[in-house]
Amino acid sequence: MPTIEEKSAFAKRLRLALRRSQDAVEGATELAIQFSLRYDGTAISPQTAHKWLSGRSVPTEDKLVTLAAVSYTHLRAHETRGN
């Protein structure tokens, strides 16, 4: 289970990656829509996207792979630092 610091760091990386993406995504509702268009499973709600963006939760691996349109390596950077 991610720590509060890991959740916060993930949210910061996600927001940065979304701003840097080719089609910049602004806000939880737009993220939920864009994510759900690409995800093979159940769509996420804007509330779920807001939790990711605010550092209250971190997506599961399968959802993280869908977010990889941005950059999987960038989003999971905390795992490569030896934590």
ChimeraX attribute file (.defattr): number of C-alpha atoms within 10 A of each C-alpha:
attribute: neighborCount
match mode: 1-to-1
recipient: residues
	/A:1	7
	/A:2	10
	/A:3	10
	/A:4	12
	/A:5	11
	/A:6	18
	/A:7	22
	/A:8	19
	/A:9	17
	/A:10	26
	/A:11	22
	/A:12	16
	/A:13	19
	/A:14	22
	/A:15	18
	/A:16	15
	/A:17	21
	/A:18	19
	/A:19	14
	/A:20	12
	/A:21	12
	/A:22	10
	/A:23	9
	/A:24	15
	/A:25	18
	/A:26	11
	/A:27	14
	/A:28	19
	/A:29	17
	/A:30	14
	/A:31	23
	/A:32	19
	/A:33	16
	/A:34	15
	/A:35	19
	/A:36	17
	/A:37	13
	/A:38	13
	/A:39	15
	/A:40	11
	/A:41	10
	/A:42	7
	/A:43	15
	/A:44	18
	/A:45	15
	/A:46	16
	/A:47	12
	/A:48	19
	/A:49	22
	/A:50	18
	/A:51	16
	/A:52	22
	/A:53	22
	/A:54	19
	/A:55	18
	/A:56	15
	/A:57	21
	/A:58	22
	/A:59	16
	/A:60	8
	/A:61	10
	/A:62	11
	/A:63	17
	/A:64	15
	/A:65	15
	/A:66	18
	/A:67	21
	/A:68	14
	/A:69	14
	/A:70	20
	/A:71	17
	/A:72	14
	/A:73	11
	/A:74	15
	/A:75	22
	/A:76	18
	/A:77	13
	/A:78	16
	/A:79	10
	/A:80	9
	/A:81	7
	/A:82	6
	/A:83	6
